Amino acid sequence: MDQLLQLWHNSGLYQMTPGQGFMIMIGMLLLYLAINKNFEPLLLVPIGFGGVLANIPGAGLAEAGGVLHMFYSVGIESGAFPLIIFMGVGAMTDFGPLLANPRTLFLGAAAQFGIFLTLMGAILLSIYNIPGFAGLSLADAAAIGIIGGADGPTSIYVASKLAPDLLGAIAVASYSYMALVPLIQPPIMRALTTESERKIKMVQQRHVSHREKIIFPLLLLLLVAFLLPDAAPLLGMFCFGNLMKECAVVDRLSNTTQNSLINTVTIFLGLAVGSKLSADKFLDLTTLGIVVLGLFAFSIGTASGVIMAKVMNKMGGSKINPLIGSAGVSAVPMAARVSNKLGLEADPHNFLLMHAMGPNVAGVIGSAIAAGIMINYVGS
């Protein structure tokens, strides 16, 4: 009987807390959204499953020595995973839409407004000692604000430099909102646009030469790196991946970066992010506050891009469908696909995907530059 009691006391059912049960249900919800609703399964499947593993009572998978903690320490705390992911994203990115319509660069820039507005909001909440935000430093506020760029690798990289103690919460918030772009953005886009605006058809983009596509990542890196060296690691990996793709002489390296390398890293990064969904780390005021601020930052970034497109239409020139402004957040290519989907809902013959890739790529560049500014001025 004593042995049976000991077995029962060591079981997960006996040790489970209400918080762990709740977070396991959250992990299951993320898996449901990924599998049944097809909400970015490449992100939500490993994150959701990692969240379930992290909350199994007594297993200790997310604690020091556990396998999930190992993934987190090696890849996220070191900053290696974000840089590798950026290289893979660069290898899958086509700068053609941005070069064909450089005006879309302003949409990507406008979408970064959420980053700086959230930074100021976090500082005010800290000044007034709002529960969950009391004691936040300027560096903490900057790391939280970067979530508004909807760029998981950039958020992790900045947090590892400015606010290592908030890294787990920021990683969870950033990747959660990246994965939930199809759920969060459409209501904002519909609220800020009219039916006629959503039906705007954009003109055919000009052809971009192969030479332009090779020169652009090199020129971008040199211009930004010399002016803002702190942005060089992120943009350097991004431009290197893109150069491998466009130069067409290292196809094996490019294919590896676009497929096996980025897929492998995504698996471990998703599990590592999911490990921070453990009840003891996630269910506290600071983490929940960061999640709420992250949603605010992402929503403002989405709205800013749409509003900028409407403003540009008032200034003359060829019409821009405001829906592509929401793609200025750097969730590539998820945000561009959402813009295209809403455009097709308004008009089944209105294909916006390639037009939306311009601000989408600009958003990646913008978030990396914003990260460099934060690290340079706040971290110094």
N, C-alpha and C positions, 0 to 999 in steps of 0.2 A: 504493500500500500504506500509506503514512504517513497518507493521508486516511482510509482504511478503519479504521486503528488509532485515529485520533483520534475517528472516529465511534463506535467501540466503547467507548472510554474515557469518552465523554460520555453513553453510554446509561445508562438506569436499571438495567439488569441488571448492568452492571459496577460501578456505584456502590452497589448495594443492600447494606446490612448485615444480619446476622441479626436484629437488633432491629427494623429496618424491616419485614422480611418477617413477623416475628411479629406486629407491630402491624397490618399489613395483614390478616392472618388474623383478628385480634380484630375489626377493622372489618367484615370479611365475616361473622363470627359474629353481630354485632349486627344486620346487615342480614337474616341468616337468621331470627333470632328475631322481627324485625319483620314480615317478609314471609310466612314460612311458619308461624310460631307466633302471629302477630298480637299480639305483646307491645308495646303502646303504639307503633305505627308512626309516629305523629306526632312522637315524640321520637327513636326509634332509627334511623329512616331517615336524617334529616339528620346525626345524630351519627355513625352508622356510616360514611356516605359521606364525611363530613368527616374521619374518622379515616383512611380509605383515601387521600384526597387529600393529607393532611398527611404521609404516609409515602412518597409517590412520590419516589424519589431524584432529586436535582438540580432538581426543580421549584420548590422554595422557597416553596410556597403558604402555609405556616404561619410563614415567617420574615418579618422586617421588610420591608415593601414588597409582600408577597404578599397575595392577595385574602382568604384566610382570616384572616390577621393583621389586615387592615383591619377585617373584621367584628368581630373580637375587641376591637380598640382602641376602635372607635366605640360598640359596643353594650354590651360587658360591663365593660371597664375604667371606662367613664364611669358605669355603673350605670343607663343608660337602659333597656336591654332588660328587666331585672327589674321595673322600675316599670310599664312598658307591659304586660308579661305580667300583673302583678297587677291592673291596670285591666281587662284582658280577662277574667280569671278572675272578678272581681267582677261583671262584666256577665253572666256565665253562671251565677252562683250564686243559689240560692234559699235565703234564710234561714228559710223556712217550717218545715222539719223541726226546726231548732234552737229556734225560738220555740214550736213546738207541744209540744216536750218539752225544756224547759230543763235537765233533769237530764243530758242528753248532753253539756252543756258540761264536766262533770267528766271525761268520757272523753277529750275533746280536751285538757284540761289534763294529765291523767295521762300521755298519750302524749308529752308534752314532757320527761318524766323522763330519756329517753335523751340529750337535749341536755346536761343538767347532769352526768349521770354520766360521759359521754364527756369533757367538759371536765376533770373531776377526774382521769380516767384518763390523758388526754394530759399533764397536769401531772406526774403521778407518773412516767410514762415518760420525761419530760424530766429530772426530778430524778435518776433513776437512769441517765441517759445511755444509754438503749436505742438501738441503731443506727437511724437514720432519724427519731428523735425528739429527739435531743440538741440543746439550744439553743432549743427551742420556747419562746416567750414566753407569758404569760397571754393576750395578744390572739390569738396563733396558736391556742392551745388552744380559745378561745371560738369562733373561726371554724370550726374543725374540728367542734366539738360541734354546731353548728347543723345539720349534715348530718342529725342524728337526727330533725329535723322533717320529713324527706322533702319539702322544699319548695325546689326548685331556685332560683327567683328570690330567695327570702329568703337562701339560702346565698351566692349570688353577691353580693348587696347587702352582707351583713355582711362577707364576705371582702374586698370592695373598700374597706371602711372600716377593718377591723382588721388584715388580713394580705394586702396586695396581692401579695406575693411567692408566696403559696400559692393565689392565686385560680384558676389553671388547674386544679390538682389537685383543689381543692374543688368546682369546677364539674363536672368529669368525674365525681367520686364521687357527687355529689348527684343529677345527672341520670341517671346509670346506675342508681342504686337506685330512683329514681322510676319509670323505665321497666320495671324488673324486679320491681315490686311483685307481679305475679301469680306470680312464681317464688319470691320470698323469704318472703312472708307466710304462705301456706297451711300449711307444715310447723309454724311456730310456733303458729298458731291451733289446729291439730289437737292438738298436744302439750299445750296448756294447757286444752283443753275436753273434756268428755265428750260422747258421742253424744246423751244426753238434753238437755244444755245447748245443743247446736247445733240442737236441734229446738224450742227455746222460741219460741212465737209471741207477738209483741208486739201490744199493743192498738192500735186505730185512733187515729191522731193527730187532735187537734182542728183545726178550721178556723182559719187565721190570716188576719186581715183585711188588705185592701190598705193601710189606714192604718198598721197595725203594720209592714208591710214597708217603708213609706216612712220612718217615724220611726226604725226600728232602726239603719240605717247611719249616720244623722246623730248619733244618741245615742251609738253605739259610738265614732265618730270623736272626738266632743267629750270623752267620758269618758277615753279612752285618751290622746289627744293632749295634754290638759291635765296629766294625771298623768305621762305618759312621752313627751315631745316627740320623742325619737329614733325612736319607732315610727310617727310621723305620716306620713313619706313612703310607706311600704309600705301601712299601713292606709288612708291618705288615698286612694291610687289604687284600692285594693280597694273602699272604700266609695263612691267616686265612680262607678266602673263599675256597682256594684249599684244606686245611686240612679238612674242613667240608665235602667236596665232597669225598675225598679219604678215610677218616676214616670209612665211611659207618655205623656210629652209630647215626648220626643226619640227616637222610634223609629229614625230614620235614624242618629243617633249611636250608639245602643245596638247596632243591627245591624252597623254598621261595626266597632265595638269587639269584638263577639262573633265576627265572621267574618274579614273581610279584614285588619283591623289585627293581631289576635293571630296569625292564620295567617302573615302576612308576617314578623312578628317571630320566630315560632317557627322558620321556615326559617333565618333568619340566625343566630339564637341556637344552633340545633342544629349548624350548620356551624362556628360559632365554638368551641363546646364540643368538637366533634370535632377541631378543630385542635390541641387540647392532648393528643391521643392520639399525637402524634408520638413516636417511640422515644426521642429525646434528652431529652424533657421528662417522659415517663411512666415509663420504665424506670429509676427511681432509688429509693433506699430511702425517702426522704421521701414521695414521691408514693404509692408502694405502701403505706406505713404509713398514710397518710391514707385510702386506699381501704379498708384493713382496719378502721381505727377507725370509718369511716363506716358500714360494714356492722354493726359492733357497736352503734353508736348507733341505727341504724334498727331493728335487731332488738329492742333494749331498749325503744324507743318503742312498737313493735307489742305486745310482751308486756305492757307497763305498762297499755296501754289495755284489753286483755283481762282482766287481773287486777283492774283497777278495776271493771269491769262485774260480775265475780263478787263482789267485796266489796260493791257496792251492792245486789246481790240478797240478800246475807246481812242487810242492814240493813232489809229490808222494802220495801213499796211494790210497784208493778206490776213484773213480771219484765222484765229486760233480757237479750236474747240476747247472751252475751259476744262473739260474733263481730263485733258492730258496734263493740266497743271498739278493734279493730285499725284501724278507719277514723279513729281519733283523730290519726294521722299525717296531715299536710296534703296528701297526694297526691290532689288532687281531679280527677275523681271515681273515680280508679283504685282506691283503697283501698275505697271504698264498693261498687264492683262486685265486688271480691274477696269482701267480706263476704257479699254477696247470693249469689254463686256457691256458696260453701261452705254457706250456709243451704239452698239448693235441693238440694244434694247430700244433705243429711241428711233433708230433707223437700221433695218437689217442689212443695208448696203453701205453702211458707214464704218469702214475699217480704220481704226485709229492706232493699231498696235505699233507700227513702225514710227508713226509720229510721236507716240507716247514714250518710245525708247530714248528720244533725245533728252527730254527733261529727266528721265529715269537715270541715264548715265551721268547727266550733269549733277544730279543729286548725290551720286556716289562721290564725285569729285568735290562737291560742296561740303559734304559731311567730313571728308578727310581733311579738307582745309580748315574747317571749323575745329576739328580735333587738334590740328597743329596749333591753331591760335590759342585754344584752351591750355594745352600743355605748355606753350611758350610763355604766356602771360600769367596764367594762374598758378602753374606748377613751379615757376621760378621764385 
